[in-house]
Amino acid sequence: MYRPILTSLSVAAVLACLQPSGAHAQVTSNLDDLPSGKPTAVAKPAVPSQTTHRAAATPSPSRSMAQHSASAPTGKTTVPAVPAAPPPPVVLPPPFVPIQTHAPAPPVDIKAVADAKSSTTNLPEGGLRVIFAPSSSDLTDESLKALTAYGASLKDQPEKRIILTAYATVPGDDISMPRRISLARALAVRSIFINAGVATTRLYPRAMGRPDKGDTNPADRLDIVTEQNPPPSDSATPANGTP
């Protein structure tokens, strides 16, 4: 029974001797060390499948609905009632330090200039035009009287706002000086209207400076036109919420 085994071991020993010196083989003659049965399979660690992980991360719709039903309160939800009136306005306390207030600056008293070269004319679409001498905002006595009378007629028309559009030109390409001259003309007419009784909130001065190239009207002029105030909106309310 042991003869074939011994023969195999002898052949293995001879083959081990014939191998190169770098290779070594371990041979045992102990029969008890030989395996007596099938090798035991090594258990691999369990790897969770992708399907199982995805199913655990994403709950099913039925499960989500069940959780939502379990967490939702029973009965109807009470909606808070809408107040019948807006909250009262916030009253700011007065400052704890005295603050100096200043009265609004009064309008300048415009005087006629004897050697001025201004004139007035009515606009075809309504309004008044004042023509000035180049680089000047002075008014003659006739122009001053015409502007005062026109301002007095506008005093009793609070539903209209007054647009003062002034132009001016000077030699060269300067754009600052024409704007300054046109502003001086608009402010002069504004002061005349305020002294005639027109409210300051109705006056809109516009210093245009040099007119456009295609403008065929006189370059040094001021046009006075009126516009109808827009009707008040019913939905417009002040910022503090009071009607």
C-alpha positions as CSV (number, residue, x, y, z in Angstrom):
1,M,0.0,0.0,0.0
2,Y,2.9,2.4,0.9
3,R,5.2,1.4,-2.0
4,P,3.6,3.7,-4.6
5,I,3.7,6.6,-2.2
6,L,7.4,6.0,-1.4
7,T,8.2,5.8,-5.1
8,S,6.5,9.1,-5.7
9,L,8.4,10.7,-2.9
10,S,11.7,9.5,-4.2
11,V,11.0,10.8,-7.7
12,A,10.0,14.2,-6.2
13,A,13.3,14.3,-4.2
14,V,15.3,13.6,-7.4
15,L,13.5,16.4,-9.3
16,A,14.1,18.8,-6.5
17,C,17.8,18.2,-6.7
18,L,17.8,18.8,-10.4
19,Q,16.2,22.3,-10.1
20,P,18.4,25.4,-10.1
21,S,20.0,26.5,-6.9
22,G,17.6,29.6,-6.7
23,A,14.5,27.3,-6.4
24,H,13.8,25.2,-3.3
25,A,11.0,22.7,-2.8
26,Q,9.8,21.5,0.5
27,V,9.1,17.7,0.6
28,T,7.9,15.8,3.6
29,S,7.8,12.1,4.2
30,N,5.3,12.4,7.1
31,L,2.2,10.8,5.9
32,D,0.1,12.4,8.6
33,D,0.8,15.9,7.1
34,L,-0.7,14.9,3.8
35,P,-4.3,16.2,3.2
36,S,-6.8,13.6,3.9
37,G,-9.9,15.3,2.4
38,K,-11.1,18.0,0.0
39,P,-9.7,21.6,0.6
40,T,-12.0,23.8,2.6
41,A,-13.4,26.7,0.6
42,V,-12.5,30.2,1.9
43,A,-15.6,32.2,2.6
44,K,-15.6,35.5,0.7
45,P,-16.9,38.6,2.5
46,A,-20.4,39.5,1.6
47,V,-20.6,42.5,-0.8
48,P,-23.9,44.3,-0.7
49,S,-25.5,44.4,-4.1
50,Q,-26.1,47.6,-5.9
51,T,-29.8,46.9,-6.2
52,T,-30.1,46.4,-2.4
53,H,-28.2,49.6,-1.7
54,R,-30.3,51.6,-4.1
55,A,-33.5,50.2,-2.7
56,A,-32.5,51.2,0.8
57,A,-31.5,54.7,-0.2
58,T,-34.6,55.4,-2.2
59,P,-37.8,54.5,-0.3
60,S,-40.7,53.3,-2.3
61,P,-43.6,55.7,-2.9
62,S,-46.0,53.6,-0.8
63,R,-43.6,53.8,2.1
64,S,-43.1,57.6,1.7
65,M,-46.9,58.1,1.7
66,A,-47.2,55.9,4.7
67,Q,-44.6,57.9,6.7
68,H,-46.2,61.2,5.6
69,S,-49.6,60.0,6.7
70,A,-48.2,58.9,10.0
71,S,-46.5,62.2,10.7
72,A,-49.3,64.4,9.4
73,P,-51.6,65.8,12.1
74,T,-55.1,64.5,12.1
75,G,-58.0,66.8,11.3
76,K,-58.2,70.0,9.3
77,T,-55.5,72.7,9.3
78,T,-56.6,76.0,10.7
79,V,-55.8,79.0,8.5
80,P,-55.1,82.2,10.4
81,A,-57.8,84.9,9.8
82,V,-57.0,88.0,7.7
83,P,-57.1,91.1,9.8
84,A,-60.0,93.5,8.9
85,A,-57.7,96.6,9.0
86,P,-54.1,97.3,8.3
87,P,-51.7,97.6,11.2
88,P,-51.4,101.1,12.7
89,P,-48.6,103.2,11.4
90,V,-45.3,103.1,13.2
91,V,-44.8,106.3,15.2
92,L,-41.1,107.3,15.4
93,P,-40.0,109.0,18.6
94,P,-38.5,112.5,18.2
95,P,-34.8,112.7,18.2
96,F,-33.1,113.0,21.5
97,V,-30.9,115.9,20.3
98,P,-32.2,119.2,18.8
99,I,-32.0,119.3,15.1
100,Q,-31.8,122.7,13.3
101,T,-34.3,123.1,10.5
102,H,-34.2,125.6,7.7
103,A,-37.0,127.2,5.9
104,P,-37.1,126.6,2.1
105,A,-35.0,129.1,0.2
106,P,-37.2,131.9,-1.2
107,P,-37.2,132.4,-5.0
108,V,-34.9,135.0,-6.4
109,D,-36.5,138.4,-7.2
110,I,-35.9,138.7,-10.9
111,K,-35.3,142.3,-12.1
112,A,-35.6,143.6,-15.6
113,V,-32.3,144.6,-17.4
114,A,-32.4,147.7,-19.5
115,D,-30.1,146.6,-22.2
116,A,-31.4,143.0,-22.4
117,K,-32.6,141.6,-25.7
118,S,-35.3,139.1,-24.8
119,S,-38.7,138.7,-26.3
120,T,-41.8,136.5,-25.8
121,T,-44.1,134.8,-28.3
122,N,-47.0,132.3,-28.0
123,L,-46.4,128.7,-29.1
124,P,-48.7,127.3,-31.8
125,E,-49.7,124.3,-29.7
126,G,-50.2,126.4,-26.6
127,G,-47.7,127.8,-24.1
128,L,-45.2,130.6,-24.2
129,R,-41.7,130.9,-25.6
130,V,-39.0,133.2,-24.4
131,I,-36.1,134.1,-26.7
132,F,-32.9,135.3,-25.1
133,A,-29.8,137.0,-26.3
134,P,-26.8,134.6,-26.9
135,S,-25.0,133.7,-23.6
136,S,-27.5,135.7,-21.5
137,S,-30.4,135.0,-19.2
138,D,-31.4,138.7,-18.8
139,L,-35.0,139.8,-19.4
140,T,-36.5,143.0,-20.6
141,D,-39.3,144.7,-18.7
142,E,-41.8,143.6,-21.4
143,S,-40.6,140.0,-21.1
144,L,-40.8,140.1,-17.3
145,K,-44.4,141.5,-17.3
146,A,-45.5,138.8,-19.9
147,L,-44.0,136.0,-17.8
148,T,-45.6,137.4,-14.6
149,A,-49.0,137.6,-16.2
150,Y,-48.7,134.1,-17.6
151,G,-47.7,132.7,-14.2
152,A,-50.7,134.4,-12.6
153,S,-53.0,132.6,-15.1
154,L,-51.4,129.3,-14.3
155,K,-51.8,129.8,-10.5
156,D,-55.5,128.8,-10.6
157,Q,-54.9,125.6,-12.7
158,P,-53.6,123.2,-10.0
159,E,-54.4,120.2,-12.3
160,K,-51.6,121.2,-14.7
161,R,-47.9,120.9,-14.3
162,I,-45.5,123.3,-16.0
163,I,-42.5,122.2,-18.0
164,L,-39.7,124.8,-18.5
165,T,-37.4,123.5,-21.3
166,A,-34.4,125.8,-21.8
167,Y,-31.8,125.7,-24.6
168,A,-28.6,127.7,-25.1
169,T,-25.6,127.7,-27.4
170,V,-22.1,129.2,-27.4
171,P,-19.4,129.2,-30.1
172,G,-17.2,126.1,-30.1
173,D,-17.8,122.6,-29.0
174,D,-18.2,123.2,-25.2
175,I,-21.2,121.3,-23.8
176,S,-20.9,122.5,-20.2
177,M,-21.4,126.2,-20.7
178,P,-24.6,125.9,-22.8
179,R,-26.0,123.6,-20.1
180,R,-25.2,126.2,-17.4
181,I,-26.8,129.1,-19.4
182,S,-29.9,127.1,-20.1
183,L,-30.2,126.2,-16.4
184,A,-29.9,129.9,-15.4
185,R,-32.7,130.8,-17.8
186,A,-35.0,128.0,-16.5
187,L,-34.4,129.0,-12.8
188,A,-35.1,132.7,-13.6
189,V,-38.5,131.8,-15.1
190,R,-39.2,129.4,-12.2
191,S,-38.6,132.2,-9.7
192,I,-41.0,134.5,-11.6
193,F,-43.7,131.9,-11.6
194,I,-43.2,131.2,-7.8
195,N,-43.5,134.9,-7.1
196,A,-46.7,135.0,-9.1
197,G,-48.2,132.3,-6.8
198,V,-47.5,129.0,-8.7
199,A,-46.6,126.1,-6.3
200,T,-43.1,124.8,-6.6
201,T,-44.3,121.2,-6.9
202,R,-45.8,122.1,-10.3
203,L,-42.7,123.4,-11.9
204,Y,-40.3,121.2,-13.8
205,P,-37.2,123.0,-15.1
206,R,-35.2,121.2,-17.8
207,A,-31.8,122.5,-18.8
208,M,-31.2,120.9,-22.2
209,G,-28.1,122.9,-23.2
210,R,-27.1,122.9,-26.9
211,P,-30.1,122.0,-29.1
212,D,-29.9,119.1,-31.6
213,K,-28.5,119.7,-35.1
214,G,-31.8,119.1,-36.7
215,D,-33.6,121.6,-34.5
216,T,-34.8,124.6,-36.6
217,N,-36.2,126.6,-33.7
218,P,-34.2,129.5,-32.1
219,A,-31.2,128.1,-30.3
220,D,-31.4,130.5,-27.3
221,R,-34.9,129.9,-26.1
222,L,-37.1,128.6,-23.3
223,D,-40.4,126.9,-24.0
224,I,-43.1,126.9,-21.4
225,V,-45.8,124.1,-21.9
226,T,-48.3,122.6,-19.5
227,E,-49.3,119.0,-19.1
228,Q,-52.3,117.5,-17.4
229,N,-51.5,115.7,-14.2
230,P,-52.2,111.9,-14.3
231,P,-55.3,110.9,-12.3
232,P,-54.6,109.4,-8.9
233,S,-54.7,105.7,-8.7
234,D,-57.2,104.1,-6.4
235,S,-54.8,101.3,-5.5
236,A,-52.0,103.7,-4.5
237,T,-51.6,103.7,-0.7
238,P,-48.9,105.5,1.4
239,A,-46.0,103.5,2.7
240,N,-47.3,103.5,6.3
241,G,-50.5,101.7,5.3
242,T,-52.9,104.4,6.2
243,P,-55.6,105.3,3.7
